[in-house]
Amino acid sequence: MFTCDNGSEFSSQAMDPWAYQNRVPMAFLRPGKPTDNAFVESFNGTFRAECLNAHRFVSLTEAQQVVETWRAEYNESRPHRALGEKTPNEFAKEIAASRDFLGLQTAENSP
């Protein structure tokens, strides 16, 4: 399922036909209810406060470099309380490893 805003932020004319053609169900947030997507709203606030509002960009190249530096620090160096004090990369690797393990278990138990 793909969840998206149905307001001005839903600007992709290609998303709706793509989702239909690929049988991806779409769920739209209720108008005026950003708490329906609290994790994204929290991230957007953090990104805005720590990166976008903290810098004045003079070029697209500079913006790309600053955003990439912030993204790398956010995902690779900064532990997150919601992830058990792991970085997002550490958490993702654990999830991937557990899925690989479960996949191997399933393949071994199949006739």
N, C-alpha and C positions, 0 to 999 in steps of 0.2 A: 504494500500500500504506500502511496505517495501522498504526503500531506502538504498542502500549500495554502497560501493566503489567497482569498478570492477578491481582494481589493486591488489597489493600484500597483502593488508589488507583483501581482500575477500578470506579467506583461508578455510572457512567451506565447506567441501564437502557434508555435510548433509543439509545445508540451501536450496540449490536449489531444491532438490527433495521434501523436507518438504513443501516449498512454493507452488510447483506445486500440491502436493497431497491435500493441504489445501486451494487451490484456492486463495492464497495470491499473488497479483500482485507484481512483483519486479521492481524497477526502479534503474538503475545504474547511478552513477555520471559520467559526462563526464570526460575522461582522462585529468589530469592536471588542473581540475577546482574545487579545494576544496571549493570555494565560493558557489558551488551548495548546500553545506551542512554547511552553515556558523555558525549555532548555535552549531553544534557538534564541528566544528573546534575551535570556541571560547572557549567552555568548555574544549576541549583537551589542549589548550594553557594555560588556567587558572590552570587546574589540574597539568600539567607538571611544570609550574613555581612555584606554591604555595606548591606543595606536593612532586612530584618526584624529582625535582632538588634541593629541600631544605633539603633533607635527604639522608643519606648514610645508606642503609639497610644492616644489617649483617646476617639476616635470613628471611625466608619467613614469619614466625610468626610475626616478628617485622614489616615487610612491611604490612601485613594484619592489624595489630593494628593501624599503622600510617594512612593508607589509610581509615580505618573505622572511625577514629577520625576526619579526614579531611572531609569525606563524611557527617558525622553527623553535623558538624559545617556548612558546605556548605548548606545543606538542611533544617536544623532545626533552626539555629541561625542567619544566614546572610540574610538580606533583599536584594532583587535583583531589580534593577531599571526597568528592562524589565517586572517585575511582579507587578508593582505598589508599590514598596518598601515592598512587602510581601516576606516571605521565601517561597521556593518551597513547603514545607509541608503545609503552610497556603493556598497557592494558590490552591494546589491539593484538599484540604478539601473543599474549596469554590466551585470548579468545581464539585466535587462529590455531594455536598449538592444540587447544582442547578440541576444536573441530576436526583437526587432522587426526588426532588420537581417536575420536569417536568414529571418524570415517574408516580408519584402519580396523577398528574393532568390528564395525559392521561388515566390512569386506571379508575379514577372517572368519566371521560366523556364518557367512552365506555359503550355501551348497555349491 
